Amino acid sequence: MKKVLAIVSSVLILNCAEAATWTNGNQAVDATIWRPGYHGFYVTQQNFHDPEGCSTSPTQYLYLFDPAFESSDPKTVDRLYSMILTAQSTGKKLNVFVDGCLGVFPKITGLQLNK
């Protein structure tokens, strides 16, 4: 029984890890948003990349943090938000680590600040 649980757990972990995807690295922050339920940033249409396919025809080009992630790991979210503000103020671009969707918007779980 323990072997079966270990195998099932391993498969679930691998499936979860494979779901997350990096964007193409062209995400220039157009505007930040920090209001109840919507914490993240906007990009222009030409900079939007949705590797998870959250929306087939987005009306807003937005990447969001999951409120559950914010509750469980607020220090990490603060650091990621700081990276968003740095990218916006310096004109640098971001790679966004997207792990699923929040409604029709890609869900941020990591960032990389580019030159």
C-alpha positions as CSV (number, residue, x, y, z in Angstrom):
1,M,0.0,0.0,0.0
2,K,2.8,2.4,0.8
3,K,4.4,1.8,-2.6
4,V,1.2,2.6,-4.3
5,L,0.8,5.8,-2.4
6,A,4.4,6.8,-3.1
7,I,3.9,6.2,-6.9
8,V,0.6,8.1,-7.0
9,S,2.2,11.0,-5.0
10,S,5.1,11.1,-7.4
11,V,2.8,11.1,-10.5
12,L,0.7,13.9,-9.0
13,I,3.8,16.0,-8.1
14,L,5.3,15.5,-11.6
15,N,2.0,16.5,-13.3
16,C,1.8,19.6,-11.2
17,A,5.4,20.5,-11.9
18,E,4.9,20.1,-15.7
19,A,1.8,22.4,-15.7
20,A,3.8,25.5,-15.0
21,T,5.4,27.4,-18.0
22,W,7.6,30.4,-18.5
23,T,6.4,33.1,-20.8
24,N,8.6,34.3,-23.7
25,G,10.3,37.1,-21.7
26,N,8.8,40.1,-23.5
27,Q,6.5,41.1,-20.7
28,A,7.1,44.9,-20.2
29,V,5.0,46.1,-17.3
30,D,2.5,48.6,-18.6
31,A,0.7,49.2,-15.3
32,T,0.5,47.5,-11.8
33,I,-2.7,46.6,-10.1
34,W,-3.1,46.1,-6.3
35,R,-6.7,45.9,-5.2
36,P,-8.7,43.3,-3.5
37,G,-8.6,40.1,-5.5
38,Y,-6.5,41.6,-8.3
39,H,-2.8,41.8,-7.6
40,G,-0.4,41.7,-10.5
41,F,0.4,43.7,-13.7
42,Y,-0.9,44.6,-17.1
43,V,1.1,44.5,-20.4
44,T,0.2,45.7,-23.8
45,Q,-1.4,43.3,-26.3
46,Q,1.9,42.9,-28.3
47,N,3.7,41.9,-25.0
48,F,1.1,39.5,-23.8
49,H,2.0,35.8,-23.8
50,D,-0.4,33.2,-22.4
51,P,1.4,29.9,-22.5
52,E,-1.3,28.2,-20.4
53,G,-4.1,29.3,-22.8
54,C,-6.2,30.9,-20.1
55,S,-8.2,33.1,-22.5
56,T,-8.8,32.8,-26.2
57,S,-9.7,36.4,-26.6
58,P,-8.6,38.5,-23.6
59,T,-9.9,42.0,-23.2
60,Q,-7.3,42.8,-20.5
61,Y,-3.7,41.7,-20.8
62,L,-3.1,40.9,-17.1
63,Y,-1.1,38.5,-15.0
64,L,-2.3,37.9,-11.5
65,F,-1.2,36.4,-8.2
66,D,-3.4,33.7,-6.7
67,P,-4.9,35.1,-3.4
68,A,-4.2,31.7,-1.8
69,F,-0.5,32.1,-2.7
70,E,-0.5,35.5,-1.2
71,S,-2.0,34.2,2.1
72,S,0.4,31.2,2.3
73,D,3.6,32.9,1.3
74,P,3.3,36.7,1.7
75,K,7.1,37.3,1.8
76,T,7.6,35.7,-1.6
77,V,4.7,37.7,-3.0
78,D,6.2,40.9,-1.7
79,R,9.5,40.1,-3.3
80,L,7.8,39.3,-6.6
81,Y,5.7,42.5,-6.5
82,S,9.0,44.4,-5.9
83,M,10.3,42.8,-9.1
84,I,7.2,44.0,-10.9
85,L,7.7,47.6,-9.6
86,T,11.4,47.4,-10.5
87,A,10.6,46.3,-14.1
88,Q,8.1,49.0,-14.5
89,S,10.3,51.8,-13.2
90,T,13.4,50.7,-15.1
91,G,11.7,49.6,-18.3
92,K,13.1,46.1,-18.0
93,K,11.1,43.1,-19.2
94,L,10.0,40.0,-17.2
95,N,9.7,36.3,-17.8
96,V,6.6,35.2,-15.9
97,F,6.3,31.7,-14.5
98,V,2.7,30.9,-15.1
99,D,1.0,28.0,-13.3
100,G,-2.6,27.7,-14.5
101,C,-5.2,30.4,-14.6
102,L,-7.2,32.7,-12.4
103,G,-10.4,32.9,-14.4
104,V,-9.2,34.1,-17.8
105,F,-5.9,35.5,-16.6
106,P,-2.5,33.7,-16.3
107,K,-1.5,33.0,-12.6
108,I,1.9,34.3,-11.5
109,T,4.0,31.9,-9.4
110,G,7.5,33.3,-10.3
111,L,9.3,36.0,-12.1
112,Q,12.6,36.7,-13.8
113,L,13.8,40.2,-14.4
114,N,15.6,40.6,-17.7
115,K,17.9,43.3,-19.2
